[in-house]
Amino acid sequence: MSPLVTVKHGFEPHLMAYQALEEVFEDEAKGKKILLKPNAGRIGPRNSALCTNAEVLRGLIRFFKDKGAGEIFVGDGALTGIDVWKAFQWAGITEVCEEEGVTLVNLDECDPVDIAIPDGIMVDKLRFSSLVFETDLVVSVPVIKTHMYTGVTLSIKNMKGCLLKREKMILHRIDKPCPDQNKGRCLDWGIADMASVLLPHYAVLDGTFCMEGFGPSAGTPKNLNLVVASKDSIAADFVGVMLMGMPWDSIAHLNLVRERCGGPTLDEIQVIPEDYMKYSQKFIPADLATLPNIYPNIGLIEKGTCSACSAAVMMFLKAHGHRFPQDFRFTLATGRDLSFEEAAREDVFLIGNCTAQKARGKGFCKGCPPVGSAILAFIKGEE
């Protein structure tokens, strides 16, 4: 049977989310424990596309309440250095959960559970938040965004927030050689390993306030005004990619997950409405190669950099990059895999604690990750 994906377009996010999930829902929810897993890994105001739209979550909460669900949890675990409770509050998620009477959870405060990866390619096991495996149904509710390392971040990539605490970094720091660069980077293969033991039961993509460009944190908001839902997260993500104006099979980690876990091709997916592509828009990709055009005097070296430091640097550039005089040329370097030669360059500023091992007495901007104001002070010699 062809997986069903529904696309709801409009301007009432809670109704769109409710109706989208209702059209694809096939399970018994009465008395069940439900986990809604939003994207809430960064702090920013409502409708900035940094976090899942709280009104989308409201619609899903009401859907499961109407289905007679037992306990409903809304939970995520943030990047290192980010207070997820602040992210929830800023995004309006705390307010919605209080109004709807459901439990808000920091997944990083739950007990750990180690899950072996059968036939693991990049990792043999991963440590997750236990709540993910203690609930009956998990719904991944990501923002539709571009991503600097994986092209896009949708329902499958969103599950990375279920990794416990610093385990979120592990897929960025894989020491094994890449099995096949033509199929994807180490991170893409690592996501496929993760997906082999944890795919959501349902995917609901928040396409109300999306992000293009240098996502997932330093991009530009973009409105699609839609919600996508499916019981098949691979199918939902393929449709999400199409709505971003990209070929459905252009995202490496999704191709690897489909190959690893079994999944449909685009022509095997039933989408309602059939003319859903009328809602698509072309998203500007997160292409690091374009940075010199935007900041011609600032270079960037990332070697073994995790999402947290990468996001911190991109947010710093977005806030301060254009304020430096053009004749002040420098390079920001992050990650534990920098060479000693790269770290020693006179024009290089080392950013983040991971660079300490290559500093050899040279100063580095402390933090895991450092905040933008600390990076600015370090470059100005004011730290």
N, C-alpha and C positions, 0 to 999 in steps of 0.2 A: 504494500500500500504506500502511495506517495506521501511523504511528509507534508503536512499542511502548515503554511505560514500565512498569517493575516497581517495586513497593514492598515492601520486606522489613522486617517488624517483629520486634523481639526484643531481647535483651540481650547479644548477642555481636557487637559491631560488626565485627570482622574477618571473621567468617563471613557476616554480612549483606551486607557490601560485596562480598565475593567472589561470593556467589550472585547478588546483584542485577546485577552487571556480566556475569556468565556468561550470564544469561538474555537479555541484549540484544546481546551482542557478535557482530559479523558479519564482522570483518576478520581478516586473517592477521597474527599478531603475531610469528611466529618470526623471530628475527634483527633485528627492528625496534628502533629507538630510541623509547623511551616517555618522555613528560613527564607526571608527575602534578602538577597545579597546585593546591595547597591554598590555603586562606585562612590566611595566617600574617603578616598585616600589623601585628599588635599583640601586645604582650607581656603574657602572663597565664598563670596556672596551667592545668594540664590540666583538661579538662572544664568550663572556665568559659565556653565558647561564643565566646571571642575568636578562637580558631584551630581549624582542622579537627582532629577527633579523630584522634590518632595511630594508634589501632587500626583506624579506617576505612582509613587509608593502608596499614597493614600488610596488610589483606585484599586491597587492589588490587595491592600489590607481589607478593604471593604468587600472585595470579591470573596476572599477566604472566610471572612466573618459570615457572609451570607451562605457560604457552603457549610457552615457549622464546624469550622476548624477548631481544634483544641487550643493550643498555644501558638501564637504568631510572634516570631522573632524578626527583627530587622537588624542586621549586623554586618560589620566590615572590620578589617584590620588595616591600619594606615601604614604608609611608608615609615621607615626609621626617621625619627626626628619630628614627626607630625602627630599632633594630639587629635586622635580620631573623634573624641568628644567635642572638640571645638569645630571640627569639620562637620559633624552632624548638626551642631547648633547653627553655624553660619548658613548651612544649606537649607535650613528649615526642617530637617528630618526629625530633630528632637521634638519640635512643636507638633508635627503631624503625629508622631508616635504617642505623645501624651494625649492629644485630642482623641485619637482612635483607641487608646487603651491597650497598646501592644508593647512588648518588651524590646527595648533598644539595647544592643550588645556590642561591646568591643571584643571582637573575636580573639584578639591577642591576650585577653584576660581569661580565656578558657583554658582547660587542661590541654596538654599536648597529646597527640596521637601520631605515632610513626606508622606510615603505610608503605609496605614494600611495593616496588614497581616491577611487576613481572616482565622479564625480558627488557629491563631498562636500558635505554641507549645512552643517555647522558648521565642519569642518576639511578641508583639502586633503590633508594627510598626517599621519602619526603615527610616532613613533620607538618601536620595540619592542626588547626583548631578543632578540638573534639566535637564542638557543637554541630559542625557540618555533618558528622556521621551519626549524631544523636537525634536528628530531625528526620521526618518521614519524606518531606518534599523540599527540595532546594530550588529556588527560582533566582536565576542570575539576572540582575537589572542594571546593565551598564549604560553609560552615556555613549552615544555613537561618536567616536573620536578617531582622528589620525594618531599615529604613534611613531616616534623617532626610530624605534628599533624593530617593531613588528608590523609597520605599515598602518595597521588599524588596531584598535582595542575594542572588542565587542564581548559577547557573552562568555566565550571560552577563556579569553585572556583575563576577563574580570575575575575568574575563579582563583587567580593567583593571590588575591587578597585573603583567601582562606588558609594560605600557608602561615604558619605561626611565627610572629615576630621577625627576627632576622633571617629566618628561612626564606623570606620573600626575595632576598638577595641572591640565593644560591644559584638560581637559573641564569643569573648574569655573570656568574663567576665559575663557570665550568672549566675544569682543567683538561678535560679530554679533547682530542682533536675532533673537529666537525666531521661527521660521517660523509656528508656530501654537500659542499657549498652551493652546488647548483639547485639543491632542493630547499636550502635554508641555512640560517646561521645556527650557532650552538643554542641560542635562546629559543629559536623556533623548535628545534628538536626537543629541548627541555620542556617546552609547553606541551608538546605531544606526549611526553612521558607523564606529565601531570594529568593530562586529560584522560590517559588510559585508566586512571583510578578515580578520577573525579570529573564527571560531566554533570551539569545541572539537569534536573528533571524537566525544567521549563526555562525558556529564555524569553525575556521581555526587554527589547531594546528601547531605550529612551532616546527618541529622535526629536524631542521638542527643542531643546537648546543643545546643539552639537558643538564640535570643535574641529577646525581644520588647521593646516599649517603645523607648527611645532608642538603638536599634542604629545603627551596627554595633559600638559600643564601650562605651556607657554604659547599655545595657539590662539586662534581667533574664533570667538563664538559664531555659530552659523545656525540658522533656524531651518529645520525641515518640517516642524510642526506635525510630527507623526510618532506613532508607537508601533513596533513590530513584535509579534509574539509567535512562538512555536513550541511544541513539545520536543522538537529536534533542534538542539542548539547549533549544530553544524549548518542545518538548513537556514536557520534564522540569521546566522552570521554571513552566509553567502548572499542572502537577500540584502542584508545591511551593507555589504560591500558594493553591491550593484546600486543601491540608493545613494552611495557616496560617489557615484560616477566612475567606478573602477571595474575592470573585468572580474567576474566572480571568482576566478581561479588565480588571481594575481597575488594572493597573500600566503606567504610560505607556511606559516604555522597552521593555517586552516587546511591547506592541502595535506600537510603531514598528519594532522589529527584525523582527517577523513580517511587517509590511507591506513592509519594505525587503528582507529576505532570502528571503521566502517561507517560510511555515510553517503548521502546522495550527491549526484552532480546536479547542476542547475536545472537541466531538462527533466529531472526526476522529481522536482519540487512543485507542489501545487500552491500557487500564491493567490490570495484573495485580497483585493480585486485583481483581475488579470492585467489590467492596465496600470499596475502600481508604479511603473517606471515614470509615469507623468509627474510623480512627486520627487524624483531624483534630482540632485544637483551635483555639479563637479566640485569635489573637495580638493583644495590645495594640499599636496602631500607634505609630510614632515621630512623634507630632504635636507640633510645637513650640508650637502654640497652647495646649497644656495646661500649658506651663511656669509661667505665672503662678499656676496653682492649686497647684503644688508649691513654688515659690519666689516668694511674692507680693511680696517686697521686692527681687527681682533681675530686671532686664530684660536682654534679649539683642537685639543688632542684628548681623545677618550680611549683608554685602554683598560678593559676589565672594569668599566664603570657601572655601578648599579643604578637603578631607576631614580633613587633618592638624590644622589649627587648630580646626575644628569639633569633632573628636573630643577634642582637648585640653580645650576649654572644657566639653564635656559631662562628661568624666571629672572635671574640677575641681568642677563643680556636684554631681556624685554624691558626691564625697568630702567636700566642704566647704560646700555650699550651705546646709544646715540649721544650720550652726554660727554664722551671722551673726545678730546681734540683729535683730528685725523692724523696729526703727525706723532701721536702717542700710539706706537704699535706694540702690541703685546699678545701673548698666547696664554690661554687658560688650559691647564692640564689636570685631568682627573683619572682616578683608577689605580688599582694595585699593580697593573701590568705595564706601567710606563717603563721605558728603559732608563738606565742611569744617564745616558746621553741626552735623552729628551728632558729629563728632570733638571739637568745641569745647565740647560740653555739659559743665557742671560735674559732673554725676553719672556721666559716662562714663569707664570705664577702657579704654584702647586695648590690645588684646591681639594680639601677633604682629608680626613685622617688616613685614608688608604695610601696617600702619597708619601706618608712619613718615612716608610721603609726605603724609598728611593731618594730622599731629600739630601742625605749625606751632609747634614749640618745646615743646609739651606732652609730657610723658613717656609712654612706651609700654612695655609688657612685652616685652622682647626674646626672640626665639626663633622657630624655624621648624620645628615649633611650639614654644612654651614649655611646660615641664612644669608640672604642677599646683602644685608647691611654689613655683615661681617666680611663678606668677599670684597665689598667696596672699600671698607676701612683697610683691609689687608693690602689691596692694590695701591691705595694712597699712602701706605706706610703709617696709618693711624691706629693700627690694631694694638 
